[in-house]
């Protein structure tokens, strides 16, 4: 895709985060297959459910823009996933591995916060110039859907931080 306008850049950003969300969903499922502390499992399960909702929301935005939902390879998320997986494979102690997995999930979360923050700003700036099918979105605007996702990402990051500080890191430090 040749990017010639701000609308093109916005679409590319949507495709990037769509790819990233799909990779994150796959990775979260794989993380949950490993033996992990119950609170971390519950958190990752909640995160996976939210990620699946966010993918559907992005698909709704693509349709409203008259585009087929499609991703473009996001090297940043692939790098974060690969780095986390390599680290986890090197750790034998389950408590320490939980801390590494949580940190990996938080790195992905922070990337998403950055991307969605940018997309919210771009959608807001583009305003009326986005070709949107209002029947598809009902009363919600694209910027509102993206903001909802951004708010979820920030909440998930806060939950991960609280879990790390209250349990996971403490348990890992005792080993």
C-alpha positions as CSV (number, residue, x, y, z in Angstrom):
1,X,0.0,0.0,0.0
2,X,1.3,3.4,-1.0
3,X,0.7,6.0,1.7
4,X,-0.2,9.3,0.0
5,X,-2.5,10.9,2.5
6,X,-3.4,11.1,6.2
7,X,-6.4,8.8,5.5
8,X,-3.9,6.2,4.0
9,X,-1.7,6.6,7.0
10,X,-4.7,6.1,9.3
11,X,-5.8,2.9,7.4
12,X,-2.2,1.6,7.6
13,X,-2.3,2.2,11.4
14,X,-5.5,0.2,11.6
15,X,-4.0,-2.6,9.6
16,X,-0.9,-2.6,11.8
17,X,-2.9,-2.8,15.1
18,X,-5.3,-5.4,13.6
19,X,-2.4,-7.6,12.8
20,X,-0.9,-7.0,16.3
21,X,-4.2,-7.8,18.1
22,X,-4.5,-11.1,16.2
23,X,-0.9,-12.0,17.1
24,X,-1.5,-11.0,20.7
25,X,-4.6,-13.2,20.9
26,X,-2.6,-16.2,19.6
27,X,0.2,-15.5,22.1
28,X,-2.1,-15.1,25.0
29,X,-3.7,-18.5,24.3
30,X,-0.2,-20.0,24.2
31,X,0.8,-18.3,27.4
32,X,-2.3,-19.7,29.2
33,X,-1.3,-23.3,28.1
34,X,1.8,-23.0,30.4
35,X,1.6,-23.7,34.2
36,X,1.1,-20.2,35.7
37,X,-0.2,-18.7,38.9
38,X,-4.0,-18.6,39.1
39,X,-4.3,-14.8,39.3
40,X,-2.0,-14.5,36.3
41,X,-4.1,-17.0,34.3
42,X,-7.3,-15.1,35.2
43,X,-5.7,-11.9,34.1
44,X,-4.5,-13.3,30.8
45,X,-7.9,-14.9,30.2
46,X,-9.6,-11.5,30.7
47,X,-7.1,-9.9,28.4
48,X,-7.8,-12.5,25.7
49,X,-11.5,-11.9,25.9
50,X,-10.9,-8.1,25.6
51,X,-8.5,-8.6,22.7
52,X,-11.2,-10.7,20.9
53,X,-13.7,-7.8,21.4
54,X,-11.1,-5.3,20.2
55,X,-10.5,-7.3,17.0
56,X,-14.3,-7.3,16.3
57,X,-14.3,-3.5,17.0
58,X,-11.5,-3.0,14.4
59,X,-13.4,-5.1,11.9
60,X,-16.4,-2.9,12.4
61,X,-14.2,0.2,11.8
62,X,-12.8,-1.4,8.6
63,X,-16.3,-2.1,7.3
64,X,-17.4,1.4,8.1
65,X,-14.5,2.7,6.1
66,X,-15.5,0.5,3.2
67,X,-12.4,-1.7,3.7
68,X,-12.0,-5.4,4.2
69,X,-10.4,-6.2,7.6
70,X,-6.8,-6.9,6.8
71,X,-3.6,-6.6,8.7
72,X,-0.1,-5.6,7.7
73,X,2.9,-7.3,9.3
74,X,3.7,-5.5,12.6
75,X,7.4,-6.0,13.2
76,X,7.2,-4.3,16.6
77,X,4.7,-6.8,18.1
78,X,6.5,-9.7,16.5
79,X,9.7,-8.5,18.2
80,X,8.0,-8.1,21.6
81,X,6.4,-11.6,21.3
82,X,9.6,-13.2,20.2
83,X,11.7,-11.5,23.0
84,X,9.1,-12.6,25.6
85,X,9.0,-16.2,24.3
86,X,12.8,-16.5,24.2
87,X,13.1,-15.2,27.8
88,X,10.3,-17.5,29.1
89,X,12.0,-20.6,27.5
90,X,15.2,-19.9,29.4
91,X,13.5,-19.8,32.8
92,X,13.0,-23.0,34.8
93,X,11.5,-21.6,38.0
94,X,7.7,-21.2,37.6
95,X,7.5,-18.1,39.8
96,X,10.2,-16.4,37.9
97,X,8.7,-17.5,34.6
98,X,5.4,-15.9,35.7
99,X,7.1,-12.6,36.4
100,X,8.7,-12.8,32.9
101,X,5.4,-13.6,31.3
102,X,3.7,-10.8,33.0
103,X,6.4,-8.4,31.9
104,X,6.0,-9.6,28.4
105,X,2.3,-9.1,28.5
106,X,2.8,-5.6,29.8
107,X,5.3,-4.8,27.1
108,X,2.7,-5.7,24.5
109,X,0.1,-3.7,26.4
110,X,2.2,-0.6,26.3
111,X,2.8,-1.0,22.6
112,X,-1.0,-1.2,22.1
113,X,-1.5,1.9,24.2
114,X,0.9,3.8,22.0
115,X,-0.8,2.6,18.8
116,X,-4.3,3.3,19.9
117,X,-3.4,6.7,21.3
118,X,-2.1,7.6,17.9
119,X,-5.1,6.2,16.1
120,X,-7.5,8.1,18.4
121,X,-5.6,11.4,17.7
122,X,-5.5,10.7,13.9
123,X,-9.2,9.8,13.8
124,X,-10.1,12.9,15.7
125,X,-8.0,15.1,13.4
126,X,-9.4,13.5,10.3
127,X,-13.0,14.0,11.6
128,X,-15.4,14.4,8.7
129,X,-12.9,13.4,6.0
130,X,-13.2,9.7,6.9
131,X,-15.7,7.9,4.6
132,X,-17.9,6.3,7.2
133,X,-21.1,4.3,6.8
134,X,-23.1,5.7,9.8
135,X,-25.6,2.8,9.7
136,X,-22.7,0.4,10.4
137,X,-21.5,2.2,13.5
138,X,-24.9,3.5,14.8
139,X,-24.2,6.3,17.3
140,X,-20.6,5.5,17.8
141,X,-18.0,7.3,15.8
142,X,-14.7,5.7,14.9
143,X,-12.8,7.8,17.4
144,X,-15.2,6.6,20.2
145,X,-14.5,3.0,19.3
146,X,-10.8,3.5,19.3
147,X,-11.0,5.5,22.6
148,X,-12.9,2.6,24.1
149,X,-10.2,0.2,23.2
150,X,-7.5,2.6,24.4
151,X,-9.3,2.9,27.7
152,X,-9.4,-0.9,27.9
153,X,-5.7,-1.2,27.2
154,X,-4.8,1.3,29.9
155,X,-7.0,-0.6,32.4
156,X,-5.4,-3.8,31.5
157,X,-1.9,-2.3,32.0
158,X,-3.0,-1.0,35.4
159,X,-4.3,-4.5,36.3
160,X,-1.0,-6.1,35.2
161,X,1.0,-3.6,37.2
162,X,-1.1,-4.2,40.3
163,X,-0.7,-8.0,39.9
164,X,3.0,-7.7,39.4
165,X,3.5,-5.4,42.4
166,X,1.1,-7.3,44.8
167,X,2.0,-10.9,44.0
168,X,3.9,-12.1,41.0
169,X,7.1,-10.1,41.4
170,X,7.2,-10.7,45.2
171,X,6.8,-14.5,44.7
172,X,9.5,-14.5,42.0
173,X,11.9,-12.5,44.2
174,X,11.6,-15.1,47.0
175,X,13.0,-17.8,44.7
